[in-house]
Amino acid sequence: MKRIGFMLLLFLALSTAVAPSAQADGGASLSTAPTVTSGSTYSASFSSDRLSHGNTELWKVRLLLGDDLLLNAIRSRGASSFVVKVLPVGTDEATLWTKRPVYEARLSSPVAVTASRSGTYPIAISCNTSRRCTTIRFSVVITHELVVHIPRSTRLSLTGTFTVVVRTPGGNPVTGRDLIVSLYGLWRDSSASVTHHVLGSTKVIRGQAVFTYHLPAGLAEKTISLQAIVDGPGYRTASSALCEANVA
C-alpha cells in the first residue's frame, strides 16, 4: 500500500507539469494500436474513430520488469463512462478478449500498474455506458525501477576509489545521462548520533558509478558505514543496503 500511495503522489505531482502532447487515437486492433510513451498525453474520439468490438480503442505500452505505469484521465469529462484494462504480456488478437487483465477499473481514478515481467502490455479503453461516448484524454507516466549494489563489507584506505553497481531488476546494466548516484558515509562525529556525510556524486556509465573519495584522518582504524542512493528523471529513487567498512 505504501508503494501504491507513493506512485499516485508522484503521478499527481508530475501530471501538474506541462506534458508534451502526442495526440494519437487508439487502434481498432493490436496491429494498429499505437505505443504510448512516458510524459505524453493521448486522446480518442469514440464518436468518430474506428473501434474494436464497437466500443473499444487499443494502445500498447512497453515496460521492463518493475516499471510503474501511471495513467490518468480524471480531468476528462465523463471519465467514469470508460473502463480501462491493462492486459498481460503475450496477449494477441486471438486472446484479446479472453485473457485475464492485470488491471481493470473505471477511468475516474488514476491507473497504477507495476510490471511483473518485461514486454508489451496492451491497453484497452472501452465505452461502458448506454449513452454516447465522446472524447477521452489521458496522460502517461512510466518510472523505472533500479537495483543498487555495494558490498556488504569492505576495507577502505583514507583515500581511494569505490564502485557502485546499478542494474535493472532483470540484471541489465544501466546508463542514464541524468542518472546520478550519491555515496554517503555514516559515522559519529563529536555527537553521539550517527550523521550522513556526502562522499561524492557521479553519473552511471554502463551500470557502474566510480567514486574517488577522501576520508578524514580521524577515521583511521575505525568502522563506518557506506550507502549509495541513485535518482534521476524517469526513475524511482533507489538505495543500497549498508556496507560495513573498516578504515585502515
GROMACS elastic network, one bead per residue, 0.5 to 0.9 nm:
[ bonds ]
;  ai    aj funct       b0    kb
    1     4     6  0.51667   500
    1     5     6  0.60960   500
    1     6     6  0.85768   500
    2     5     6  0.51028   500
    2     6     6  0.61732   500
    2     7     6  0.86459   500
    3     6     6  0.50433   500
    3     7     6  0.61414   500
    3     8     6  0.86823   500
    4     7     6  0.50111   500
    4     8     6  0.62465   500
    4     9     6  0.86601   500
    4   112     6  0.71653   500
    4   113     6  0.87357   500
    5     8     6  0.52325   500
    5     9     6  0.62258   500
    5    10     6  0.85698   500
    6     9     6  0.51545   500
    6    10     6  0.60549   500
    6    11     6  0.84834   500
    7    10     6  0.51357   500
    7    11     6  0.60799   500
    7    12     6  0.86603   500
    7    68     6  0.76149   500
    7    69     6  0.89808   500
    7    70     6  0.76156   500
    7   112     6  0.72142   500
    8    12     6  0.61109   500
    8    13     6  0.85438   500
    8    70     6  0.76706   500
    8   110     6  0.74563   500
    8   111     6  0.86048   500
    8   112     6  0.72283   500
    9    12     6  0.51993   500
    9    13     6  0.62197   500
    9    14     6  0.86459   500
   10    13     6  0.51858   500
   10    14     6  0.61934   500
   10    15     6  0.85355   500
   11    14     6  0.50859   500
   11    15     6  0.58935   500
   11    16     6  0.87193   500
   11    70     6  0.65136   500
   11    71     6  0.82936   500
   11    72     6  0.82957   500
   11   110     6  0.86203   500
   11   140     6  0.88955   500
   11   141     6  0.69507   500
   12    15     6  0.50876   500
   12    16     6  0.65726   500
   12    72     6  0.86855   500
   12   110     6  0.89429   500
   13    16     6  0.56650   500
   13    17     6  0.74465   500
   14    17     6  0.55352   500
   14    18     6  0.85681   500
   14    19     6  0.86330   500
   14    39     6  0.85172   500
   14   141     6  0.79271   500
   15    18     6  0.74641   500
   15    19     6  0.75290   500
   15    39     6  0.85419   500
   15    72     6  0.81252   500
   15   139     6  0.75272   500
   15   140     6  0.86395   500
   15   141     6  0.82791   500
   16    19     6  0.85260   500
   18    21     6  0.89379   500
   18    39     6  0.89156   500
   19    39     6  0.55445   500
   19    40     6  0.56349   500
   19    41     6  0.67983   500
   19   139     6  0.80959   500
   20    39     6  0.65404   500
   20    40     6  0.52048   500
   20    41     6  0.68236   500
   21    39     6  0.84082   500
   21    40     6  0.53328   500
   21    42     6  0.70144   500
   21   139     6  0.89240   500
   22    36     6  0.84725   500
   22    37     6  0.86307   500
   22    40     6  0.56056   500
   22    41     6  0.55715   500
   22    42     6  0.57868   500
   22    43     6  0.85135   500
   23    40     6  0.82605   500
   23    41     6  0.63394   500
   23    43     6  0.55971   500
   23    44     6  0.81897   500
   23   137     6  0.87849   500
   24    34     6  0.70578   500
   24    36     6  0.85512   500
   24    41     6  0.84658   500
   24    42     6  0.55136   500
   24    43     6  0.61531   500
   24    44     6  0.72418   500
   25    33     6  0.84289   500
   25    34     6  0.77507   500
   25    42     6  0.70275   500
   25    43     6  0.57578   500
   25    45     6  0.72845   500
   25    49     6  0.74603   500
   25    57     6  0.78408   500
   25    58     6  0.85862   500
   25    59     6  0.84842   500
   26    29     6  0.87264   500
   26    32     6  0.79495   500
   26    33     6  0.56002   500
   26    34     6  0.63159   500
   26    42     6  0.86330   500
   26    43     6  0.79069   500
   26    44     6  0.62687   500
   26    45     6  0.89734   500
   26    49     6  0.81359   500
   26    50     6  0.85664   500
   26    51     6  0.83388   500
   26    56     6  0.86230   500
   26    59     6  0.54440   500
   26   124     6  0.87500   500
   26   125     6  0.87045   500
   27    30     6  0.67832   500
   27    31     6  0.77924   500
   27    34     6  0.66752   500
   27    49     6  0.84753   500
   27    50     6  0.72555   500
   27    51     6  0.71457   500
   27    52     6  0.76567   500
   27    56     6  0.87001   500
   27    57     6  0.54885   500
   27    59     6  0.64973   500
   28    31     6  0.84029   500
   28    32     6  0.66297   500
   28    33     6  0.68980   500
   28    49     6  0.84794   500
   28    50     6  0.58063   500
   28    53     6  0.81398   500
   28    56     6  0.73164   500
   28    57     6  0.57057   500
   28    58     6  0.62254   500
   29    32     6  0.54266   500
   29    33     6  0.60259   500
   29    51     6  0.83023   500
   29    52     6  0.63778   500
   29    57     6  0.79550   500
   29    58     6  0.65637   500
   29    59     6  0.88177   500
   29    93     6  0.72000   500
   30    34     6  0.83413   500
   30    58     6  0.65774   500
   30    59     6  0.73277   500
   30    60     6  0.77171   500
   30    92     6  0.71643   500
   30    93     6  0.64506   500
   30    96     6  0.85943   500
   30   122     6  0.74716   500
   31    34     6  0.84832   500
   31    93     6  0.83293   500
   32    58     6  0.82573   500
   32    59     6  0.84524   500
   33    57     6  0.80279   500
   33    58     6  0.53216   500
   33    60     6  0.63041   500
   33   122     6  0.84633   500
   34    58     6  0.76997   500
   34    59     6  0.51963   500
   34    60     6  0.61082   500
   34    61     6  0.85248   500
   35    59     6  0.58478   500
   35    61     6  0.53586   500
   35    62     6  0.74937   500
   35   122     6  0.89308   500
   36    40     6  0.75429   500
   36    41     6  0.86597   500
   36    42     6  0.80121   500
   36    59     6  0.68219   500
   36    60     6  0.61883   500
   36    61     6  0.54228   500
   36    62     6  0.80540   500
   36   140     6  0.73813   500
   37    40     6  0.61065   500
   37    41     6  0.87768   500
   37    61     6  0.71391   500
   37    62     6  0.83289   500
   37   140     6  0.68278   500
   37   141     6  0.76432   500
   37   142     6  0.77042   500
   38    41     6  0.87245   500
   38    69     6  0.86503   500
   38    70     6  0.89810   500
   38   139     6  0.82846   500
   38   140     6  0.52988   500
   38   142     6  0.51110   500
   38   143     6  0.81562   500
   38   234     6  0.82505   500
   39   139     6  0.70731   500
   39   140     6  0.56877   500
   39   141     6  0.52706   500
   39   142     6  0.76888   500
   40   138     6  0.86538   500
   40   139     6  0.57855   500
   40   140     6  0.57805   500
   40   141     6  0.75683   500
   41   137     6  0.70097   500
   41   138     6  0.56575   500
   41   140     6  0.64015   500
   42   136     6  0.83200   500
   42   137     6  0.55759   500
   42   138     6  0.54172   500
   42   139     6  0.61853   500
   42   140     6  0.81628   500
   43   135     6  0.68717   500
   43   136     6  0.55129   500
   43   138     6  0.63822   500
   43   139     6  0.87924   500
   44    47     6  0.88933   500
   44    48     6  0.88588   500
   44    49     6  0.72573   500
   44    57     6  0.76666   500
   44   134     6  0.82171   500
   44   135     6  0.54929   500
   44   136     6  0.54660   500
   44   137     6  0.66284   500
   45    48     6  0.57461   500
   45    49     6  0.57397   500
   45   133     6  0.81822   500
   45   134     6  0.55769   500
   45   136     6  0.66362   500
   45   137     6  0.89511   500
   46    49     6  0.55491   500
   46    50     6  0.78831   500
   46    51     6  0.74026   500
   46    55     6  0.74796   500
   46    56     6  0.80773   500
   46    57     6  0.79747   500
   46   126     6  0.89987   500
   46   127     6  0.77442   500
   46   132     6  0.84125   500
   46   133     6  0.58969   500
   46   134     6  0.51306   500
   46   135     6  0.59121   500
   46   136     6  0.78895   500
   47    50     6  0.88451   500
   47   132     6  0.74700   500
   47   133     6  0.64900   500
   47   134     6  0.52620   500
   47   135     6  0.74344   500
   48    51     6  0.88036   500
   48   134     6  0.84134   500
   49    57     6  0.83513   500
   50    54     6  0.81151   500
   50    56     6  0.88304   500
   50    57     6  0.78778   500
   51    54     6  0.51616   500
   51    55     6  0.57272   500
   51    56     6  0.52879   500
   51    57     6  0.55305   500
   51    58     6  0.84387   500
   52    55     6  0.61745   500
   52    57     6  0.60070   500
   52    58     6  0.76896   500
   52   126     6  0.89026   500
   53    56     6  0.62969   500
   53    57     6  0.89786   500
   55   125     6  0.83957   500
   55   126     6  0.54183   500
   55   127     6  0.53487   500
   55   128     6  0.77074   500
   55   133     6  0.88434   500
   56   124     6  0.64361   500
   56   125     6  0.55055   500
   56   127     6  0.64228   500
   57   123     6  0.83591   500
   57   124     6  0.58799   500
   57   125     6  0.54783   500
   57   126     6  0.64994   500
   57   127     6  0.89147   500
   58   122     6  0.69664   500
   58   123     6  0.56496   500
   58   125     6  0.64729   500
   58   126     6  0.87942   500
   59   121     6  0.86484   500
   59   122     6  0.58934   500
   59   124     6  0.65272   500
   59   125     6  0.83789   500
   60    86     6  0.89995   500
   60   120     6  0.64805   500
   60   121     6  0.56549   500
   60   123     6  0.55453   500
   60   124     6  0.85663   500
   61    69     6  0.87034   500
   61   119     6  0.83669   500
   61   120     6  0.55732   500
   61   121     6  0.53172   500
   61   122     6  0.64454   500
   61   123     6  0.73484   500
   62   118     6  0.76700   500
   62   119     6  0.56535   500
   62   121     6  0.62887   500
   62   122     6  0.88529   500
   63    66     6  0.81401   500
   63    67     6  0.59626   500
   63    68     6  0.81214   500
   63    69     6  0.79406   500
   63   114     6  0.89434   500
   63   115     6  0.64674   500
   63   117     6  0.78576   500
   63   118     6  0.55630   500
   63   119     6  0.56529   500
   63   120     6  0.63361   500
   63   121     6  0.73733   500
   63   142     6  0.81530   500
   63   144     6  0.85263   500
   64    67     6  0.54783   500
   64    68     6  0.89436   500
   64   115     6  0.66318   500
   64   116     6  0.83584   500
   64   117     6  0.64584   500
   64   119     6  0.64380   500
   64   120     6  0.88455   500
   64   144     6  0.74684   500
   64   145     6  0.85150   500
   64   168     6  0.83546   500
   64   169     6  0.84682   500
   64   170     6  0.82136   500
   65   114     6  0.80730   500
   65   115     6  0.52862   500
   65   116     6  0.55750   500
   65   119     6  0.81489   500
   65   144     6  0.85148   500
   65   145     6  0.79142   500
   65   168     6  0.78921   500
   65   169     6  0.62936   500
   65   170     6  0.65770   500
   66   114     6  0.59099   500
   66   115     6  0.51140   500
   66   116     6  0.62515   500
   66   117     6  0.72782   500
   66   118     6  0.81592   500
   66   143     6  0.88887   500
   66   144     6  0.67727   500
   66   145     6  0.54115   500
   66   146     6  0.82927   500
   66   168     6  0.82923   500
   66   169     6  0.65538   500
   66   170     6  0.86981   500
   67   113     6  0.82394   500
   67   114     6  0.56047   500
   67   115     6  0.53314   500
   67   116     6  0.83027   500
   67   117     6  0.89119   500
   67   118     6  0.85828   500
   67   142     6  0.67427   500
   67   143     6  0.56904   500
   67   145     6  0.56015   500
   67   235     6  0.88330   500
   67   236     6  0.89342   500
   68   112     6  0.69728   500
   68   113     6  0.56948   500
   68   115     6  0.64615   500
   68   141     6  0.80767   500
   68   142     6  0.55592   500
   68   143     6  0.52135   500
   68   144     6  0.65287   500
   68   145     6  0.77910   500
   68   236     6  0.88967   500
   69   111     6  0.76215   500
   69   112     6  0.57966   500
   69   113     6  0.51046   500
   69   114     6  0.62307   500
   69   115     6  0.76748   500
   69   140     6  0.73159   500
   69   141     6  0.61581   500
   69   143     6  0.69005   500
   70   110     6  0.70437   500
   70   111     6  0.55110   500
   70   113     6  0.66645   500
   70   114     6  0.88834   500
   70   139     6  0.81986   500
   70   140     6  0.58006   500
   70   141     6  0.51092   500
   70   142     6  0.62185   500
   70   143     6  0.83555   500
   71   107     6  0.88091   500
   71   110     6  0.58595   500
   71   112     6  0.67528   500
   71   113     6  0.88075   500
   71   138     6  0.65826   500
   71   139     6  0.56762   500
   71   141     6  0.65422   500
   71   142     6  0.87374   500
   72    75     6  0.78699   500
   72   107     6  0.73998   500
   72   108     6  0.84184   500
   72   109     6  0.72466   500
   72   111     6  0.62846   500
   72   112     6  0.89645   500
   72   137     6  0.84665   500
   72   138     6  0.52712   500
   72   139     6  0.53456   500
   72   140     6  0.67356   500
   72   141     6  0.87426   500
   73    76     6  0.55167   500
   73    77     6  0.87562   500
   73    79     6  0.64055   500
   73   107     6  0.59606   500
   73   108     6  0.67837   500
   73   109     6  0.75117   500
   73   110     6  0.68766   500
   73   111     6  0.87215   500
   73   136     6  0.73258   500
   73   137     6  0.58958   500
   73   139     6  0.66728   500
   74    77     6  0.77837   500
   74    78     6  0.87727   500
   74    79     6  0.61632   500
   74    80     6  0.84050   500
   74   107     6  0.66773   500
   74   108     6  0.51783   500
   74   109     6  0.61288   500
   74   110     6  0.68290   500
   74   137     6  0.88404   500
   74   138     6  0.79219   500
   75    79     6  0.77159   500
   75   108     6  0.85718   500
   75   137     6  0.79890   500
   75   138     6  0.81864   500
   76    79     6  0.55169   500
   76   108     6  0.85635   500
   76   135     6  0.81799   500
   76   136     6  0.60182   500
   76   137     6  0.59225   500
   76   138     6  0.75817   500
   77    80     6  0.82627   500
   77   135     6  0.83771   500
   77   136     6  0.75945   500
   77   137     6  0.89662   500
   78    81     6  0.54619   500
   78    82     6  0.75790   500
   78   107     6  0.89566   500
   78   108     6  0.80652   500
   78   133     6  0.80793   500
   78   134     6  0.85739   500
   78   135     6  0.87096   500
   78   136     6  0.79203   500
   79    82     6  0.55985   500
   79    83     6  0.84068   500
   79   106     6  0.74479   500
   79   107     6  0.52435   500
   79   109     6  0.84943   500
   79   136     6  0.69681   500
   79   137     6  0.87350   500
   80    83     6  0.75200   500
   80   106     6  0.56885   500
   80   107     6  0.56373   500
   80   109     6  0.82615   500
   80   128     6  0.86533   500
   81   106     6  0.72860   500
   81   107     6  0.76559   500
   81   108     6  0.81013   500
   81   126     6  0.84801   500
   81   127     6  0.60641   500
   81   128     6  0.55130   500
   81   129     6  0.57530   500
   81   131     6  0.86959   500
   81   133     6  0.74276   500
   82   105     6  0.86516   500
   82   106     6  0.57297   500
   82   107     6  0.56929   500
   82   108     6  0.79097   500
   82   125     6  0.65006   500
   82   126     6  0.54719   500
   82   128     6  0.54120   500
   82   129     6  0.77070   500
   82   133     6  0.83110   500
   82   136     6  0.82808   500
   83   104     6  0.71060   500
   83   105     6  0.56141   500
   83   107     6  0.57372   500
   83   108     6  0.86937   500
   83   124     6  0.80952   500
   83   125     6  0.56243   500
   83   126     6  0.52632   500
   83   127     6  0.66115   500
   83   128     6  0.62889   500
   84   103     6  0.78498   500
   84   104     6  0.56711   500
   84   105     6  0.57214   500
   84   106     6  0.60518   500
   84   107     6  0.62611   500
   84   111     6  0.83878   500
   84   123     6  0.70042   500
   84   124     6  0.56328   500
   84   126     6  0.64580   500
   85   101     6  0.60002   500
   85   102     6  0.75674   500
   85   103     6  0.56018   500
   85   105     6  0.69216   500
   85   106     6  0.88826   500
   85   122     6  0.81540   500
   85   123     6  0.57424   500
   85   124     6  0.50940   500
   85   125     6  0.64518   500
   85   126     6  0.83998   500
   86   101     6  0.55876   500
   86   102     6  0.57511   500
   86   103     6  0.51254   500
   86   104     6  0.65839   500
   86   113     6  0.82623   500
   86   121     6  0.65468   500
   86   122     6  0.59301   500
   86   124     6  0.65150   500
   86   125     6  0.88802   500
   87    90     6  0.86441   500
   87    91     6  0.67179   500
   87    96     6  0.79068   500
   87    99     6  0.70493   500
   87   100     6  0.69565   500
   87   102     6  0.56384   500
   87   103     6  0.71476   500
   87   104     6  0.87871   500
   87   121     6  0.56489   500
   87   122     6  0.52262   500
   87   123     6  0.62988   500
   87   124     6  0.77978   500
   88    91     6  0.60127   500
   88    99     6  0.75917   500
   88   100     6  0.76674   500
   88   101     6  0.62500   500
   88   102     6  0.60391   500
   88   117     6  0.89858   500
   88   119     6  0.87511   500
   88   120     6  0.79028   500
   88   121     6  0.55040   500
   88   122     6  0.71288   500
   89    92     6  0.88598   500
   89   117     6  0.76659   500
   89   118     6  0.77169   500
   89   119     6  0.56616   500
   89   120     6  0.54459   500
   89   121     6  0.51233   500
   89   122     6  0.76378   500
   90    95     6  0.88586   500
   90   119     6  0.80238   500
   90   120     6  0.75692   500
   90   121     6  0.78679   500
   91    94     6  0.79362   500
   91    95     6  0.57889   500
   91    96     6  0.58719   500
   91    99     6  0.68593   500
   91   120     6  0.86881   500
   91   121     6  0.76575   500
   91   122     6  0.72333   500
   92    95     6  0.53736   500
   92    96     6  0.56687   500
   92   122     6  0.86974   500
   93    96     6  0.52223   500
   93    97     6  0.82140   500
   94    97     6  0.76823   500
   94    98     6  0.82359   500
   95    98     6  0.51195   500
   95    99     6  0.56240   500
   96    99     6  0.59940   500
   96   122     6  0.85609   500
   97   100     6  0.83817   500
   98   101     6  0.89296   500
  100   103     6  0.86923   500
  101   104     6  0.63896   500
  102   113     6  0.79607   500
  103   111     6  0.81771   500
  103   112     6  0.84051   500
  103   113     6  0.70409   500
  104   111     6  0.87318   500
  105   108     6  0.84151   500
  105   109     6  0.79485   500
  105   111     6  0.78938   500
  106   109     6  0.66267   500
  106   110     6  0.88813   500
  106   111     6  0.88336   500
  106   128     6  0.88981   500
  107   110     6  0.66941   500
  107   111     6  0.73912   500
  107   125     6  0.86047   500
  115   118     6  0.68734   500
  115   119     6  0.87000   500
  115   121     6  0.88963   500
  117   170     6  0.89363   500
  118   170     6  0.85594   500
  127   130     6  0.85469   500
  127   131     6  0.89104   500
  127   132     6  0.83006   500
  127   133     6  0.61233   500
  127   134     6  0.89233   500
  128   131     6  0.86177   500
  128   133     6  0.84560   500
  129   132     6  0.74194   500
  129   133     6  0.75696   500
  130   133     6  0.85826   500
  133   136     6  0.85389   500
  141   234     6  0.82420   500
  142   234     6  0.67034   500
  142   235     6  0.83604   500
  143   233     6  0.83160   500
  143   236     6  0.60158   500
  144   168     6  0.82080   500
  144   234     6  0.62243   500
  144   236     6  0.59603   500
  145   167     6  0.89588   500
  145   168     6  0.65333   500
  145   169     6  0.69025   500
  145   235     6  0.61451   500
  145   236     6  0.55617   500
  145   237     6  0.80103   500
  145   238     6  0.76991   500
  146   166     6  0.67438   500
  146   167     6  0.58750   500
  146   169     6  0.63100   500
  146   174     6  0.84175   500
  146   230     6  0.81842   500
  146   235     6  0.73276   500
  146   236     6  0.70440   500
  146   237     6  0.77844   500
  146   238     6  0.61748   500
  146   239     6  0.88004   500
  147   165     6  0.82479   500
  147   166     6  0.57872   500
  147   167     6  0.52982   500
  147   168     6  0.58608   500
  147   169     6  0.60612   500
  147   171     6  0.83800   500
  147   238     6  0.67259   500
  147   239     6  0.77201   500
  147   240     6  0.75590   500
  148   164     6  0.71266   500
  148   165     6  0.58722   500
  148   167     6  0.66496   500
  148   168     6  0.88274   500
  148   228     6  0.72939   500
  148   229     6  0.76228   500
  148   230     6  0.75558   500
  148   238     6  0.67604   500
  148   239     6  0.60782   500
  148   241     6  0.81069   500
  149   152     6  0.89923   500
  149   164     6  0.60888   500
  149   165     6  0.50261   500
  149   166     6  0.63641   500
  149   167     6  0.81707   500
  149   228     6  0.82504   500
  149   239     6  0.86257   500
  149   240     6  0.57980   500
  149   241     6  0.75436   500
  150   153     6  0.85563   500
  150   163     6  0.73955   500
  150   164     6  0.55046   500
  150   165     6  0.65834   500
  150   226     6  0.86008   500
  150   227     6  0.78532   500
  150   228     6  0.76669   500
  150   240     6  0.66469   500
  150   241     6  0.73333   500
  150   242     6  0.79391   500
  150   243     6  0.67397   500
  151   154     6  0.67067   500
  151   164     6  0.86943   500
  151   241     6  0.86431   500
  151   242     6  0.83767   500
  151   243     6  0.59231   500
  151   244     6  0.83932   500
  152   241     6  0.75212   500
  152   242     6  0.66507   500
  152   244     6  0.62154   500
  152   245     6  0.84858   500
  153   225     6  0.88374   500
  153   242     6  0.85213   500
  153   243     6  0.51013   500
  153   245     6  0.56164   500
  153   246     6  0.80294   500
  154   243     6  0.72491   500
  154   244     6  0.64714   500
  154   246     6  0.64640   500
  154   247     6  0.87584   500
  155   244     6  0.84944   500
  155   245     6  0.53598   500
  155   247     6  0.58771   500
  155   248     6  0.69046   500
  156   159     6  0.77639   500
  156   160     6  0.73702   500
  156   161     6  0.88111   500
  156   162     6  0.87445   500
  156   245     6  0.63968   500
  156   246     6  0.60587   500
  156   248     6  0.59983   500
  157   160     6  0.61271   500
  157   214     6  0.87100   500
  157   215     6  0.81432   500
  157   220     6  0.81403   500
  157   246     6  0.86159   500
  157   247     6  0.57338   500
  157   248     6  0.52275   500
  158   213     6  0.80078   500
  158   214     6  0.59182   500
  158   216     6  0.69619   500
  158   217     6  0.67380   500
  158   219     6  0.77710   500
  158   220     6  0.70110   500
  158   247     6  0.67461   500
  158   248     6  0.70039   500
  159   212     6  0.75335   500
  159   213     6  0.57334   500
  159   215     6  0.62653   500
  160   211     6  0.82388   500
  160   212     6  0.57106   500
  160   213     6  0.56729   500
  160   214     6  0.69286   500
  161   210     6  0.67702   500
  161   211     6  0.53117   500
  161   213     6  0.60154   500
  161   214     6  0.89265   500
  162   209     6  0.83794   500
  162   210     6  0.58325   500
  162   211     6  0.51602   500
  162   212     6  0.65869   500
  162   213     6  0.74436   500
  163   208     6  0.66306   500
  163   209     6  0.57319   500
  163   211     6  0.62389   500
  164   181     6  0.81651   500
  164   183     6  0.84927   500
  164   204     6  0.88027   500
  164   207     6  0.83719   500
  164   208     6  0.56710   500
  164   209     6  0.51030   500
  164   210     6  0.63911   500
  164   211     6  0.80960   500
  164   228     6  0.72119   500
  165   173     6  0.79874   500
  165   174     6  0.89071   500
  165   204     6  0.84882   500
  165   207     6  0.56769   500
  165   209     6  0.64857   500
  165   210     6  0.87784   500
  166   171     6  0.89361   500
  166   172     6  0.86059   500
  166   173     6  0.62900   500
  166   174     6  0.61051   500
  166   175     6  0.85747   500
  166   181     6  0.88666   500
  166   204     6  0.73787   500
  166   206     6  0.85562   500
  166   208     6  0.59159   500
  166   209     6  0.76446   500
  166   230     6  0.82588   500
  167   170     6  0.76266   500
  167   171     6  0.54616   500
  167   172     6  0.52452   500
  167   174     6  0.53077   500
  167   175     6  0.89083   500
  167   207     6  0.58749   500
  167   208     6  0.85505   500
  168   171     6  0.52022   500
  168   172     6  0.52450   500
  168   173     6  0.65278   500
  168   174     6  0.66804   500
  169   172     6  0.75160   500
  172   207     6  0.77707   500
  173   205     6  0.85742   500
  173   206     6  0.56666   500
  173   208     6  0.76978   500
  174   204     6  0.70575   500
  174   205     6  0.71039   500
  174   206     6  0.56313   500
  174   208     6  0.78347   500
  175   178     6  0.89829   500
  175   179     6  0.74817   500
  175   203     6  0.83347   500
  175   204     6  0.54952   500
  175   206     6  0.50544   500
  175   207     6  0.58611   500
  175   208     6  0.82188   500
  176   180     6  0.81080   500
  176   203     6  0.74761   500
  176   204     6  0.61964   500
  176   205     6  0.71788   500
  176   206     6  0.86273   500
  176   207     6  0.89998   500
  176   232     6  0.81604   500
  177   180     6  0.82744   500
  177   203     6  0.70598   500
  177   204     6  0.76084   500
  177   205     6  0.83847   500
  177   232     6  0.88864   500
  178   203     6  0.72263   500
  178   204     6  0.85438   500
  178   231     6  0.84148   500
  178   232     6  0.56321   500
  178   233     6  0.67907   500
  179   202     6  0.85131   500
  179   203     6  0.58808   500
  179   204     6  0.61521   500
  179   230     6  0.69395   500
  179   231     6  0.58432   500
  179   233     6  0.72864   500
  179   235     6  0.80887   500
  180   201     6  0.66154   500
  180   202     6  0.56021   500
  180   204     6  0.64206   500
  180   209     6  0.85424   500
  180   229     6  0.83289   500
  180   230     6  0.55933   500
  180   231     6  0.55868   500
  180   232     6  0.61645   500
  181   200     6  0.83957   500
  181   201     6  0.55117   500
  181   202     6  0.55164   500
  181   203     6  0.61520   500
  181   204     6  0.68737   500
  181   209     6  0.67724   500
  181   228     6  0.66056   500
  181   229     6  0.56052   500
  181   231     6  0.66060   500
  181   232     6  0.88423   500
  182   198     6  0.72757   500
  182   199     6  0.75672   500
  182   200     6  0.58101   500
  182   202     6  0.66646   500
  182   203     6  0.89382   500
  182   227     6  0.84278   500
  182   228     6  0.56521   500
  182   229     6  0.53344   500
  182   230     6  0.63333   500
  182   231     6  0.85133   500
  183   197     6  0.85100   500
  183   198     6  0.61510   500
  183   199     6  0.54236   500
  183   200     6  0.55461   500
  183   201     6  0.63076   500
  183   202     6  0.87375   500
  183   211     6  0.78873   500
  183   226     6  0.71187   500
  183   227     6  0.59497   500
  183   229     6  0.66392   500
  183   230     6  0.89041   500
  184   196     6  0.61301   500
  184   197     6  0.53857   500
  184   199     6  0.54160   500
  184   200     6  0.74266   500
  184   225     6  0.82709   500
  184   226     6  0.56501   500
  184   227     6  0.52698   500
  184   228     6  0.61797   500
  184   229     6  0.81108   500
  185   195     6  0.82036   500
  185   196     6  0.57672   500
  185   197     6  0.50260   500
  185   198     6  0.64422   500
  185   199     6  0.64521   500
  185   215     6  0.89526   500
  185   224     6  0.68877   500
  185   225     6  0.57627   500
  185   227     6  0.66283   500
  185   228     6  0.89736   500
  186   194     6  0.61720   500
  186   195     6  0.56089   500
  186   197     6  0.62365   500
  186   198     6  0.89991   500
  186   224     6  0.58805   500
  186   226     6  0.61127   500
  186   227     6  0.78844   500
  187   193     6  0.82729   500
  187   194     6  0.50867   500
  187   195     6  0.58180   500
  187   196     6  0.70196   500
  187   197     6  0.79843   500
  187   219     6  0.87524   500
  187   223     6  0.79958   500
  187   224     6  0.53188   500
  187   225     6  0.67231   500
  188   191     6  0.64458   500
  188   192     6  0.63731   500
  188   193     6  0.59294   500
  188   195     6  0.60858   500
  188   196     6  0.88758   500
  188   224     6  0.84749   500
  189   192     6  0.74436   500
  189   193     6  0.77942   500
  189   194     6  0.72781   500
  189   195     6  0.72887   500
  190   193     6  0.85882   500
  191   194     6  0.77996   500
  191   195     6  0.88694   500
  198   201     6  0.79852   500
  199   211     6  0.81638   500
  199   212     6  0.83992   500
  199   213     6  0.59474   500
  199   214     6  0.73539   500
  199   215     6  0.81068   500
  200   211     6  0.67410   500
  200   212     6  0.77691   500
  200   213     6  0.70469   500
  201   209     6  0.87188   500
  201   211     6  0.75591   500
  202   209     6  0.63495   500
  202   210     6  0.74028   500
  202   211     6  0.71405   500
  203   208     6  0.83724   500
  203   209     6  0.61042   500
  203   210     6  0.84872   500
  204   207     6  0.59535   500
  204   208     6  0.53595   500
  204   210     6  0.81993   500
  204   230     6  0.89593   500
  205   208     6  0.53798   500
  205   209     6  0.64252   500
  205   210     6  0.88717   500
  206   209     6  0.85439   500
  215   218     6  0.83061   500
  215   219     6  0.70150   500
  215   220     6  0.86611   500
  215   247     6  0.89228   500
  216   219     6  0.58239   500
  216   220     6  0.79678   500
  217   220     6  0.58471   500
  218   221     6  0.85406   500
  218   222     6  0.84211   500
  219   222     6  0.53483   500
  219   223     6  0.77091   500
  219   224     6  0.80983   500
  219   247     6  0.66114   500
  219   248     6  0.84905   500
  220   223     6  0.84944   500
  220   246     6  0.85429   500
  220   247     6  0.53807   500
  220   248     6  0.55150   500
  221   246     6  0.69491   500
  221   247     6  0.53222   500
  221   248     6  0.52574   500
  222   245     6  0.84928   500
  222   246     6  0.60330   500
  222   247     6  0.55128   500
  222   248     6  0.76437   500
  223   244     6  0.69153   500
  223   245     6  0.55836   500
  223   247     6  0.59969   500
  224   243     6  0.83501   500
  224   244     6  0.61024   500
  224   245     6  0.53043   500
  224   246     6  0.64999   500
  224   247     6  0.74105   500
  225   242     6  0.61489   500
  225   243     6  0.53721   500
  225   245     6  0.56953   500
  225   246     6  0.86047   500
  226   241     6  0.85373   500
  226   242     6  0.56580   500
  226   244     6  0.66489   500
  226   245     6  0.70199   500
  227   239     6  0.71935   500
  227   240     6  0.58500   500
  227   241     6  0.64656   500
  227   242     6  0.51583   500
  227   243     6  0.64600   500
  228   238     6  0.84559   500
  228   239     6  0.56666   500
  228   240     6  0.53657   500
  228   241     6  0.79624   500
  228   242     6  0.82284   500
  229   237     6  0.71822   500
  229   238     6  0.57358   500
  229   240     6  0.64615   500
  230   235     6  0.87723   500
  230   236     6  0.84826   500
  230   237     6  0.57940   500
  230   238     6  0.54236   500
  230   239     6  0.63288   500
  230   240     6  0.87026   500
  231   234     6  0.88607   500
  231   235     6  0.64593   500
  231   236     6  0.67028   500
  231   238     6  0.67619   500
  231   239     6  0.89382   500
  232   235     6  0.55108   500
  232   236     6  0.75624   500
  232   237     6  0.73262   500
  233   236     6  0.82453   500
  235   238     6  0.85292   500
  240   243     6  0.85286   500
